[in-house]
Amino acid sequence: MICQFSRYFIVGLVNTLLHWGVFVSLVYIVSISQASANLVSFIIAVTFSFFANAKFTFRKKATVVRYFTFVIFMGMLSYYIGYMADKFNAHPLVTLIVFSIISLVVGFLYSKLFVFKGIE
């Protein structure tokens, strides 16, 4: 499990860099809104994360059902943390850091126990 978590962590680092890189590029180069940039960045990063974790972390087949199970859950987690940040008027950087930490642990457990568990 530690080896799996290490691989999940590495994928998560790349995922985070991808998300932030796309977000910054869209906001500052393309000049679109933060909301749109964050949505596009999330979709790109979560898609990368799913396929990388399927292949390298859990060594399972990437299926449509697994993809949507992962993306919907991570999207709801992202929205909930953003909702709570708005409710408590948290600084956006704090929100990004909190989401990164929570999604690392919760995302790993959810992926291991639900998304990539079981028979092919």
N, CA, C and O atoms as CSV, one atom per row, in Angstrom:
chain,resi,resn,atom,element,x,y,z
A,1,MET,N,N,0.832,-1.204,0.000
A,1,MET,CA,C,0.000,0.000,0.000
A,1,MET,C,C,0.868,1.255,0.000
A,1,MET,O,O,0.509,2.250,-0.630
A,2,ILE,N,N,2.007,1.224,0.699
A,2,ILE,CA,C,2.888,2.398,0.738
A,2,ILE,C,C,3.447,2.683,-0.651
A,2,ILE,O,O,3.531,3.841,-1.062
A,3,CYS,N,N,3.827,1.636,-1.372
A,3,CYS,CA,C,4.336,1.799,-2.734
A,3,CYS,C,C,3.248,2.387,-3.637
A,3,CYS,O,O,3.525,3.260,-4.460
A,4,GLN,N,N,2.022,1.909,-3.483
A,4,GLN,CA,C,0.904,2.447,-4.254
A,4,GLN,C,C,0.685,3.918,-3.925
A,4,GLN,O,O,0.493,4.736,-4.825
A,5,PHE,N,N,0.713,4.256,-2.641
A,5,PHE,CA,C,0.496,5.647,-2.253
A,5,PHE,C,C,1.615,6.526,-2.801
A,5,PHE,O,O,1.361,7.659,-3.209
A,6,SER,N,N,2.839,6.027,-2.817
A,6,SER,CA,C,3.963,6.792,-3.369
A,6,SER,C,C,3.738,7.092,-4.846
A,6,SER,O,O,3.975,8.214,-5.295
A,7,ARG,N,N,3.282,6.099,-5.601
A,7,ARG,CA,C,2.990,6.316,-7.022
A,7,ARG,C,C,1.818,7.290,-7.183
A,7,ARG,O,O,1.843,8.155,-8.058
A,8,TYR,N,N,0.792,7.147,-6.335
A,8,TYR,CA,C,-0.352,8.054,-6.375
A,8,TYR,C,C,0.101,9.485,-6.071
A,8,TYR,O,O,-0.372,10.436,-6.694
A,9,PHE,N,N,1.017,9.630,-5.116
A,9,PHE,CA,C,1.550,10.935,-4.740
A,9,PHE,C,C,2.295,11.575,-5.914
A,9,PHE,O,O,2.126,12.764,-6.185
A,10,ILE,N,N,3.113,10.794,-6.604
A,10,ILE,CA,C,3.865,11.315,-7.753
A,10,ILE,C,C,2.913,11.749,-8.865
A,10,ILE,O,O,3.079,12.821,-9.446
A,11,VAL,N,N,1.923,10.921,-9.158
A,11,VAL,CA,C,0.908,11.293,-10.151
A,11,VAL,C,C,0.198,12.569,-9.696
A,11,VAL,O,O,-0.090,13.447,-10.510
A,12,GLY,N,N,-0.080,12.670,-8.403
A,12,GLY,CA,C,-0.737,13.856,-7.852
A,12,GLY,C,C,0.093,15.119,-8.015
A,12,GLY,O,O,-0.454,16.190,-8.277
A,13,LEU,N,N,1.400,15.007,-7.863
A,13,LEU,CA,C,2.276,16.172,-8.068
A,13,LEU,C,C,2.217,16.640,-9.526
A,13,LEU,O,O,2.082,17.833,-9.800
A,14,VAL,N,N,2.319,15.696,-10.444
A,14,VAL,CA,C,2.237,16.045,-11.867
A,14,VAL,C,C,0.861,16.618,-12.184
A,14,VAL,O,O,0.745,17.601,-12.916
A,15,ASN,N,N,-0.171,16.006,-11.635
A,15,ASN,CA,C,-1.541,16.463,-11.811
A,15,ASN,C,C,-1.693,17.914,-11.328
A,15,ASN,O,O,-2.307,18.738,-12.006
A,16,THR,N,N,-1.142,18.211,-10.175
A,16,THR,CA,C,-1.230,19.562,-9.617
A,16,THR,C,C,-0.491,20.573,-10.497
A,16,THR,O,O,-1.009,21.656,-10.768
A,17,LEU,N,N,0.712,20.221,-10.940
A,17,LEU,CA,C,1.462,21.110,-11.823
A,17,LEU,C,C,0.713,21.343,-13.135
A,17,LEU,O,O,0.686,22.459,-13.654
A,18,LEU,N,N,0.112,20.289,-13.660
A,18,LEU,CA,C,-0.682,20.407,-14.883
A,18,LEU,C,C,-1.876,21.335,-14.667
A,18,LEU,O,O,-2.124,22.233,-15.471
A,19,HIS,N,N,-2.606,21.114,-13.588
A,19,HIS,CA,C,-3.781,21.942,-13.281
A,19,HIS,C,C,-3.379,23.414,-13.155
A,19,HIS,O,O,-3.975,24.283,-13.790
A,20,TRP,N,N,-2.378,23.680,-12.342
A,20,TRP,CA,C,-1.964,25.059,-12.114
A,20,TRP,C,C,-1.401,25.692,-13.387
A,20,TRP,O,O,-1.651,26.867,-13.658
A,21,GLY,N,N,-0.636,24.911,-14.175
A,21,GLY,CA,C,-0.059,25.432,-15.414
A,21,GLY,C,C,-1.119,25.802,-16.434
A,21,GLY,O,O,-1.054,26.864,-17.052
A,22,VAL,N,N,-2.101,24.920,-16.609
A,22,VAL,CA,C,-3.191,25.207,-17.543
A,22,VAL,C,C,-4.000,26.405,-17.043
A,22,VAL,O,O,-4.357,27.283,-17.828
A,23,PHE,N,N,-4.290,26.443,-15.744
A,23,PHE,CA,C,-5.065,27.538,-15.162
A,23,PHE,C,C,-4.378,28.885,-15.412
A,23,PHE,O,O,-5.001,29.825,-15.905
A,24,VAL,N,N,-3.103,28.965,-15.072
A,24,VAL,CA,C,-2.353,30.221,-15.242
A,24,VAL,C,C,-2.295,30.612,-16.715
A,24,VAL,O,O,-2.461,31.785,-17.050
A,25,SER,N,N,-2.062,29.647,-17.591
A,25,SER,CA,C,-2.008,29.929,-19.027
A,25,SER,C,C,-3.339,30.468,-19.542
A,25,SER,O,O,-3.372,31.432,-20.307
A,26,LEU,N,N,-4.423,29.849,-19.123
A,26,LEU,CA,C,-5.739,30.289,-19.594
A,26,LEU,C,C,-6.116,31.664,-19.055
A,26,LEU,O,O,-6.705,32.473,-19.773
A,27,VAL,N,N,-5.781,31.931,-17.804
A,27,VAL,CA,C,-6.128,33.223,-17.211
A,27,VAL,C,C,-5.255,34.341,-17.765
A,27,VAL,O,O,-5.766,35.396,-18.140
A,28,TYR,N,N,-3.938,34.122,-17.820
A,28,TYR,CA,C,-3.023,35.208,-18.165
A,28,TYR,C,C,-2.666,35.298,-19.643
A,28,TYR,O,O,-2.292,36.374,-20.109
A,29,ILE,N,N,-2.765,34.220,-20.385
A,29,ILE,CA,C,-2.426,34.263,-21.810
A,29,ILE,C,C,-3.684,34.339,-22.670
A,29,ILE,O,O,-3.766,35.152,-23.591
A,30,VAL,N,N,-4.667,33.484,-22.364
A,30,VAL,CA,C,-5.902,33.446,-23.137
A,30,VAL,C,C,-6.914,34.474,-22.627
A,30,VAL,O,O,-7.824,34.878,-23.350
A,31,SER,N,N,-6.740,34.889,-21.370
A,31,SER,CA,C,-7.602,35.902,-20.737
A,31,SER,C,C,-9.052,35.460,-20.579
A,31,SER,O,O,-9.973,36.215,-20.892
A,32,ILE,N,N,-9.255,34.229,-20.091
A,32,ILE,CA,C,-10.616,33.810,-19.770
A,32,ILE,C,C,-10.809,33.896,-18.255
A,32,ILE,O,O,-9.846,34.049,-17.504
A,33,SER,N,N,-12.045,33.796,-17.825
A,33,SER,CA,C,-12.361,33.937,-16.403
A,33,SER,C,C,-11.724,32.830,-15.576
A,33,SER,O,O,-11.412,31.757,-16.091
A,34,GLN,N,N,-11.535,33.103,-14.283
A,34,GLN,CA,C,-10.981,32.100,-13.380
A,34,GLN,C,C,-11.887,30.878,-13.291
A,34,GLN,O,O,-11.404,29.747,-13.227
A,35,ALA,N,N,-13.191,31.102,-13.286
A,35,ALA,CA,C,-14.131,29.982,-13.181
A,35,ALA,C,C,-13.984,29.047,-14.389
A,35,ALA,O,O,-13.896,27.830,-14.229
A,36,SER,N,N,-13.958,29.616,-15.579
A,36,SER,CA,C,-13.808,28.803,-16.789
A,36,SER,C,C,-12.433,28.140,-16.832
A,36,SER,O,O,-12.316,26.965,-17.181
A,37,ALA,N,N,-11.406,28.886,-16.480
A,37,ALA,CA,C,-10.044,28.349,-16.483
A,37,ALA,C,C,-9.912,27.208,-15.477
A,37,ALA,O,O,-9.255,26.205,-15.755
A,38,ASN,N,N,-10.529,27.361,-14.322
A,38,ASN,CA,C,-10.441,26.318,-13.307
A,38,ASN,C,C,-11.190,25.063,-13.747
A,38,ASN,O,O,-10.719,23.951,-13.509
A,39,LEU,N,N,-12.339,25.225,-14.380
A,39,LEU,CA,C,-13.100,24.080,-14.869
A,39,LEU,C,C,-12.305,23.311,-15.934
A,39,LEU,O,O,-12.180,22.088,-15.860
A,40,VAL,N,N,-11.776,24.033,-16.914
A,40,VAL,CA,C,-10.994,23.393,-17.973
A,40,VAL,C,C,-9.752,22.730,-17.382
A,40,VAL,O,O,-9.420,21.602,-17.747
A,41,SER,N,N,-9.074,23.410,-16.487
A,41,SER,CA,C,-7.864,22.869,-15.847
A,41,SER,C,C,-8.180,21.620,-15.045
A,41,SER,O,O,-7.428,20.646,-15.083
A,42,PHE,N,N,-9.286,21.643,-14.322
A,42,PHE,CA,C,-9.695,20.481,-13.531
A,42,PHE,C,C,-9.959,19.284,-14.442
A,42,PHE,O,O,-9.500,18.177,-14.161
A,43,ILE,N,N,-10.688,19.500,-15.518
A,43,ILE,CA,C,-11.029,18.394,-16.428
A,43,ILE,C,C,-9.758,17.787,-17.033
A,43,ILE,O,O,-9.628,16.565,-17.102
A,44,ILE,N,N,-8.844,18.619,-17.460
A,44,ILE,CA,C,-7.582,18.117,-18.032
A,44,ILE,C,C,-6.783,17.365,-16.980
A,44,ILE,O,O,-6.313,16.256,-17.233
A,45,ALA,N,N,-6.624,17.959,-15.801
A,45,ALA,CA,C,-5.807,17.354,-14.750
A,45,ALA,C,C,-6.426,16.068,-14.209
A,45,ALA,O,O,-5.710,15.093,-13.983
A,46,VAL,N,N,-7.730,16.048,-14.001
A,46,VAL,CA,C,-8.375,14.850,-13.446
A,46,VAL,C,C,-8.364,13.709,-14.467
A,46,VAL,O,O,-8.280,12.539,-14.094
A,47,THR,N,N,-8.451,14.054,-15.757
A,47,THR,CA,C,-8.376,13.030,-16.793
A,47,THR,C,C,-6.975,12.420,-16.827
A,47,THR,O,O,-6.826,11.199,-16.884
A,48,PHE,N,N,-5.952,13.273,-16.793
A,48,PHE,CA,C,-4.581,12.767,-16.719
A,48,PHE,C,C,-4.409,11.872,-15.489
A,48,PHE,O,O,-3.864,10.772,-15.582
A,49,SER,N,N,-4.876,12.354,-14.349
A,49,SER,CA,C,-4.729,11.628,-13.088
A,49,SER,C,C,-5.386,10.254,-13.164
A,49,SER,O,O,-4.809,9.263,-12.714
A,50,PHE,N,N,-6.582,10.192,-13.728
A,50,PHE,CA,C,-7.286,8.916,-13.828
A,50,PHE,C,C,-6.488,7.906,-14.640
A,50,PHE,O,O,-6.250,6.789,-14.180
A,51,PHE,N,N,-6.074,8.289,-15.842
A,51,PHE,CA,C,-5.370,7.339,-16.706
A,51,PHE,C,C,-3.993,6.974,-16.151
A,51,PHE,O,O,-3.581,5.817,-16.242
A,52,ALA,N,N,-3.285,7.931,-15.585
A,52,ALA,CA,C,-1.977,7.636,-14.994
A,52,ALA,C,C,-2.117,6.710,-13.796
A,52,ALA,O,O,-1.330,5.776,-13.642
A,53,ASN,N,N,-3.106,6.957,-12.948
A,53,ASN,CA,C,-3.303,6.094,-11.785
A,53,ASN,C,C,-3.810,4.705,-12.178
A,53,ASN,O,O,-3.434,3.711,-11.556
A,54,ALA,N,N,-4.644,4.631,-13.184
A,54,ALA,CA,C,-5.107,3.317,-13.647
A,54,ALA,C,C,-3.920,2.476,-14.098
A,54,ALA,O,O,-3.817,1.301,-13.747
A,55,LYS,N,N,-3.032,3.073,-14.870
A,55,LYS,CA,C,-1.911,2.327,-15.439
A,55,LYS,C,C,-0.775,2.102,-14.435
A,55,LYS,O,O,-0.310,0.973,-14.279
A,56,PHE,N,N,-0.329,3.147,-13.761
A,56,PHE,CA,C,0.892,3.061,-12.959
A,56,PHE,C,C,0.660,2.773,-11.477
A,56,PHE,O,O,1.460,2.081,-10.848
A,57,THR,N,N,-0.415,3.295,-10.926
A,57,THR,CA,C,-0.635,3.135,-9.484
A,57,THR,C,C,-1.381,1.847,-9.164
A,57,THR,O,O,-0.936,1.053,-8.335
A,58,PHE,N,N,-2.522,1.643,-9.826
A,58,PHE,CA,C,-3.374,0.508,-9.483
A,58,PHE,C,C,-3.288,-0.645,-10.476
A,58,PHE,O,O,-3.772,-1.743,-10.200
A,59,ARG,N,N,-2.670,-0.397,-11.636
A,59,ARG,CA,C,-2.490,-1.420,-12.664
A,59,ARG,C,C,-3.824,-2.113,-13.025
A,59,ARG,O,O,-3.940,-3.338,-13.051
A,60,LYS,N,N,-4.799,-1.266,-13.294
A,60,LYS,CA,C,-6.133,-1.741,-13.676
A,60,LYS,C,C,-6.512,-1.125,-15.014
A,60,LYS,O,O,-5.945,-0.121,-15.444
A,61,LYS,N,N,-7.482,-1.751,-15.653
A,61,LYS,CA,C,-7.980,-1.257,-16.926
A,61,LYS,C,C,-8.769,0.033,-16.715
A,61,LYS,O,O,-9.588,0.132,-15.801
A,62,ALA,N,N,-8.512,1.015,-17.569
A,62,ALA,CA,C,-9.249,2.272,-17.523
A,62,ALA,C,C,-10.546,2.092,-18.305
A,62,ALA,O,O,-10.524,1.941,-19.526
A,63,THR,N,N,-11.674,2.109,-17.599
A,63,THR,CA,C,-12.975,1.946,-18.250
A,63,THR,C,C,-13.784,3.234,-18.123
A,63,THR,O,O,-13.466,4.105,-17.313
A,64,VAL,N,N,-14.810,3.339,-18.918
A,64,VAL,CA,C,-15.686,4.518,-18.872
A,64,VAL,C,C,-16.355,4.636,-17.503
A,64,VAL,O,O,-16.437,5.730,-16.944
A,65,VAL,N,N,-16.829,3.522,-16.965
A,65,VAL,CA,C,-17.484,3.543,-15.651
A,65,VAL,C,C,-16.506,4.012,-14.579
A,65,VAL,O,O,-16.840,4.860,-13.751
A,66,ARG,N,N,-15.305,3.458,-14.599
A,66,ARG,CA,C,-14.301,3.879,-13.619
A,66,ARG,C,C,-13.966,5.356,-13.782
A,66,ARG,O,O,-13.825,6.079,-12.796
A,67,TYR,N,N,-13.839,5.798,-15.025
A,67,TYR,CA,C,-13.520,7.205,-15.285
A,67,TYR,C,C,-14.574,8.119,-14.676
A,67,TYR,O,O,-14.244,9.041,-13.930
A,68,PHE,N,N,-15.842,7.867,-14.993
A,68,PHE,CA,C,-16.890,8.742,-14.476
A,68,PHE,C,C,-17.052,8.625,-12.963
A,68,PHE,O,O,-17.378,9.608,-12.299
A,69,THR,N,N,-16.828,7.434,-12.414
A,69,THR,CA,C,-16.870,7.257,-10.955
A,69,THR,C,C,-15.816,8.136,-10.294
A,69,THR,O,O,-16.085,8.780,-9.280
A,70,PHE,N,N,-14.628,8.163,-10.863
A,70,PHE,CA,C,-13.528,8.967,-10.326
A,70,PHE,C,C,-13.768,10.459,-10.526
A,70,PHE,O,O,-13.643,11.245,-9.587
A,71,VAL,N,N,-14.114,10.846,-11.753
A,71,VAL,CA,C,-14.269,12.270,-12.081
A,71,VAL,C,C,-15.424,12.902,-11.308
A,71,VAL,O,O,-15.285,14.013,-10.796
A,72,ILE,N,N,-16.542,12.223,-11.219
A,72,ILE,CA,C,-17.694,12.786,-10.501
A,72,ILE,C,C,-17.365,12.953,-9.015
A,72,ILE,O,O,-17.673,13.988,-8.425
A,73,PHE,N,N,-16.745,11.948,-8.417
A,73,PHE,CA,C,-16.393,12.045,-7.004
A,73,PHE,C,C,-15.399,13.184,-6.759
A,73,PHE,O,O,-15.592,13.996,-5.854
A,74,MET,N,N,-14.340,13.240,-7.563
A,74,MET,CA,C,-13.324,14.276,-7.364
A,74,MET,C,C,-13.903,15.665,-7.651
A,74,MET,O,O,-13.536,16.641,-6.996
A,75,GLY,N,N,-14.801,15.750,-8.622
A,75,GLY,CA,C,-15.469,17.022,-8.907
A,75,GLY,C,C,-16.333,17.480,-7.742
A,75,GLY,O,O,-16.344,18.661,-7.393
A,76,MET,N,N,-17.065,16.533,-7.137
A,76,MET,CA,C,-17.899,16.884,-5.978
A,76,MET,C,C,-17.024,17.301,-4.800
A,76,MET,O,O,-17.356,18.246,-4.085
A,77,LEU,N,N,-15.912,16.603,-4.596
A,77,LEU,CA,C,-14.983,16.962,-3.523
A,77,LEU,C,C,-14.420,18.364,-3.755
A,77,LEU,O,O,-14.344,19.173,-2.830
A,78,SER,N,N,-14.031,18.640,-4.985
A,78,SER,CA,C,-13.505,19.954,-5.342
A,78,SER,C,C,-14.551,21.050,-5.094
A,78,SER,O,O,-14.248,22.092,-4.513
A,79,TYR,N,N,-15.763,20.798,-5.535
A,79,TYR,CA,C,-16.833,21.779,-5.342
A,79,TYR,C,C,-17.111,22.006,-3.855
A,79,TYR,O,O,-17.259,23.147,-3.417
A,80,TYR,N,N,-17.181,20.931,-3.086
A,80,TYR,CA,C,-17.472,21.049,-1.659
A,80,TYR,C,C,-16.400,21.862,-0.935
A,80,TYR,O,O,-16.720,22.718,-0.111
A,81,ILE,N,N,-15.150,21.600,-1.235
A,81,ILE,CA,C,-14.076,22.352,-0.582
A,81,ILE,C,C,-14.138,23.821,-1.003
A,81,ILE,O,O,-13.926,24.714,-0.182
A,82,GLY,N,N,-14.427,24.069,-2.278
A,82,GLY,CA,C,-14.600,25.451,-2.734
A,82,GLY,C,C,-15.791,26.127,-2.070
A,82,GLY,O,O,-15.723,27.302,-1.709
A,83,TYR,N,N,-16.875,25.386,-1.909
A,83,TYR,CA,C,-18.066,25.903,-1.231
A,83,TYR,C,C,-17.746,26.290,0.213
A,83,TYR,O,O,-18.126,27.365,0.677
A,84,MET,N,N,-17.043,25.401,0.913
A,84,MET,CA,C,-16.676,25.690,2.310
A,84,MET,C,C,-15.706,26.869,2.379
A,84,MET,O,O,-15.777,27.676,3.306
A,85,ALA,N,N,-14.815,26.971,1.419
A,85,ALA,CA,C,-13.877,28.102,1.379
A,85,ALA,C,C,-14.636,29.412,1.189
A,85,ALA,O,O,-14.328,30.412,1.838
A,86,ASP,N,N,-15.628,29.406,0.298
A,86,ASP,CA,C,-16.454,30.598,0.108
A,86,ASP,C,C,-17.214,30.934,1.387
A,86,ASP,O,O,-17.303,32.095,1.787
A,87,LYS,N,N,-17.756,29.907,2.015
A,87,LYS,CA,C,-18.542,30.106,3.228
A,87,LYS,C,C,-17.700,30.736,4.349
A,87,LYS,O,O,-18.185,31.586,5.096
A,88,PHE,N,N,-16.442,30.311,4.453
A,88,PHE,CA,C,-15.565,30.836,5.505
A,88,PHE,C,C,-14.619,31.927,4.999
A,88,PHE,O,O,-13.698,32.340,5.704
A,89,ASN,N,N,-14.862,32.392,3.758
A,89,ASN,CA,C,-14.097,33.482,3.166
A,89,ASN,C,C,-12.592,33.205,3.190
A,89,ASN,O,O,-11.797,34.078,3.539
A,90,ALA,N,N,-12.215,31.996,2.822
A,90,ALA,CA,C,-10.806,31.600,2.811
A,90,ALA,C,C,-10.089,32.206,1.611
A,90,ALA,O,O,-10.699,32.426,0.565
A,91,HIS,N,N,-8.822,32.470,1.759
A,91,HIS,CA,C,-7.994,32.967,0.659
A,91,HIS,C,C,-7.869,31.864,-0.400
A,91,HIS,O,O,-7.745,30.692,-0.045
A,92,PRO,N,N,-7.898,32.214,-1.687
A,92,PRO,CA,C,-7.820,31.196,-2.739
A,92,PRO,C,C,-6.591,30.275,-2.646
A,92,PRO,O,O,-6.693,29.086,-2.946
A,93,LEU,N,N,-5.450,30.805,-2.238
A,93,LEU,CA,C,-4.266,29.961,-2.107
A,93,LEU,C,C,-4.461,28.907,-1.015
A,93,LEU,O,O,-4.017,27.767,-1.156
A,94,VAL,N,N,-5.128,29.300,0.074
A,94,VAL,CA,C,-5.432,28.349,1.148
A,94,VAL,C,C,-6.353,27.255,0.613
A,94,VAL,O,O,-6.178,26.077,0.924
A,95,THR,N,N,-7.323,27.650,-0.185
A,95,THR,CA,C,-8.249,26.688,-0.771
A,95,THR,C,C,-7.506,25.679,-1.649
A,95,THR,O,O,-7.761,24.478,-1.566
A,96,LEU,N,N,-6.594,26.161,-2.484
A,96,LEU,CA,C,-5.814,25.262,-3.344
A,96,LEU,C,C,-4.972,24.287,-2.522
A,96,LEU,O,O,-4.897,23.100,-2.840
A,97,ILE,N,N,-4.349,24.790,-1.476
A,97,ILE,CA,C,-3.498,23.938,-0.638
A,97,ILE,C,C,-4.342,22.911,0.110
A,97,ILE,O,O,-3.991,21.731,0.152
A,98,VAL,N,N,-5.451,23.353,0.700
A,98,VAL,CA,C,-6.333,22.438,1.437
A,98,VAL,C,C,-6.887,21.378,0.502
A,98,VAL,O,O,-6.907,20.196,0.845
A,99,PHE,N,N,-7.340,21.791,-0.687
A,99,PHE,CA,C,-7.862,20.812,-1.640
A,99,PHE,C,C,-6.778,19.823,-2.059
A,99,PHE,O,O,-7.042,18.626,-2.171
A,100,SER,N,N,-5.573,20.309,-2.290
A,100,SER,CA,C,-4.479,19.430,-2.696
A,100,SER,C,C,-4.206,18.359,-1.646
A,100,SER,O,O,-4.003,17.192,-1.983
A,101,ILE,N,N,-4.202,18.749,-0.390
A,101,ILE,CA,C,-3.924,17.799,0.700
A,101,ILE,C,C,-5.081,16.818,0.874
A,101,ILE,O,O,-4.873,15.607,0.942
A,102,ILE,N,N,-6.304,17.353,0.945
A,102,ILE,CA,C,-7.472,16.489,1.154
A,102,ILE,C,C,-7.672,15.551,-0.033
A,102,ILE,O,O,-7.943,14.364,0.150
A,103,SER,N,N,-7.539,16.079,-1.238
A,103,SER,CA,C,-7.769,15.230,-2.416
A,103,SER,C,C,-6.703,14.149,-2.547
A,103,SER,O,O,-6.971,13.079,-3.092
A,104,LEU,N,N,-5.502,14.416,-2.055
A,104,LEU,CA,C,-4.457,13.394,-2.093
A,104,LEU,C,C,-4.862,12.183,-1.256
A,104,LEU,O,O,-4.805,11.049,-1.730
A,105,VAL,N,N,-5.268,12.426,-0.025
A,105,VAL,CA,C,-5.600,11.333,0.893
A,105,VAL,C,C,-6.954,10.712,0.549
A,105,VAL,O,O,-7.061,9.496,0.396
A,106,VAL,N,N,-7.968,11.537,0.428
A,106,VAL,CA,C,-9.320,11.032,0.158
A,106,VAL,C,C,-9.394,10.418,-1.241
A,106,VAL,O,O,-10.022,9.376,-1.429
A,107,GLY,N,N,-8.761,11.055,-2.212
A,107,GLY,CA,C,-8.757,10.528,-3.572
A,107,GLY,C,C,-8.073,9.174,-3.662
A,107,GLY,O,O,-8.539,8.285,-4.375
A,108,PHE,N,N,-6.968,9.013,-2.944
A,108,PHE,CA,C,-6.277,7.723,-2.930
A,108,PHE,C,C,-7.173,6.636,-2.334
A,108,PHE,O,O,-7.345,5.572,-2.929
A,109,LEU,N,N,-7.737,6.905,-1.168
A,109,LEU,CA,C,-8.588,5.905,-0.521
A,109,LEU,C,C,-9.808,5.568,-1.368
A,109,LEU,O,O,-10.169,4.398,-1.497
A,110,TYR,N,N,-10.442,6.577,-1.945
A,110,TYR,CA,C,-11.610,6.339,-2.791
A,110,TYR,C,C,-11.231,5.511,-4.025
A,110,TYR,O,O,-11.939,4.578,-4.402
A,111,SER,N,N,-10.106,5.871,-4.644
A,111,SER,CA,C,-9.650,5.134,-5.819
A,111,SER,C,C,-9.343,3.679,-5.477
A,111,SER,O,O,-9.746,2.761,-6.192
A,112,LYS,N,N,-8.627,3.486,-4.381
A,112,LYS,CA,C,-8.225,2.129,-3.986
A,112,LYS,C,C,-9.426,1.273,-3.589
A,112,LYS,O,O,-9.519,0.108,-3.976
A,113,LEU,N,N,-10.340,1.851,-2.818
A,113,LEU,CA,C,-11.451,1.080,-2.264
A,113,LEU,C,C,-12.657,0.953,-3.195
A,113,LEU,O,O,-13.438,0.009,-3.071
A,114,PHE,N,N,-12.814,1.903,-4.133
A,114,PHE,CA,C,-14.010,1.876,-4.974
A,114,PHE,C,C,-13.710,1.855,-6.472
A,114,PHE,O,O,-14.178,0.966,-7.183
A,115,VAL,N,N,-12.940,2.816,-6.953
A,115,VAL,CA,C,-12.766,2.957,-8.396
A,115,VAL,C,C,-12.002,1.797,-9.011
A,115,VAL,O,O,-12.424,1.243,-10.026
A,116,PHE,N,N,-10.880,1.423,-8.405
A,116,PHE,CA,C,-10.011,0.399,-8.993
A,116,PHE,C,C,-10.047,-0.914,-8.220
A,116,PHE,O,O,-9.150,-1.744,-8.373
A,117,LYS,N,N,-11.045,-1.111,-7.412
A,117,LYS,CA,C,-11.181,-2.367,-6.655
A,117,LYS,C,C,-11.919,-3.387,-7.512
A,117,LYS,O,O,-12.731,-3.030,-8.365
A,118,GLY,N,N,-11.638,-4.613,-7.281
A,118,GLY,CA,C,-12.429,-5.665,-7.896
A,118,GLY,C,C,-11.858,-6.235,-9.170
A,118,GLY,O,O,-10.731,-5.946,-9.572
A,119,ILE,N,N,-12.664,-7.039,-9.773
A,119,ILE,CA,C,-12.302,-7.789,-10.972
A,119,ILE,C,C,-12.478,-6.896,-12.204
A,119,ILE,O,O,-13.296,-5.977,-12.221
A,120,GLU,N,N,-11.697,-7.193,-13.212
A,120,GLU,CA,C,-11.785,-6.442,-14.482
A,120,GLU,C,C,-13.142,-6.626,-15.077
A,120,GLU,O,O,-13.427,-6.081,-16.144
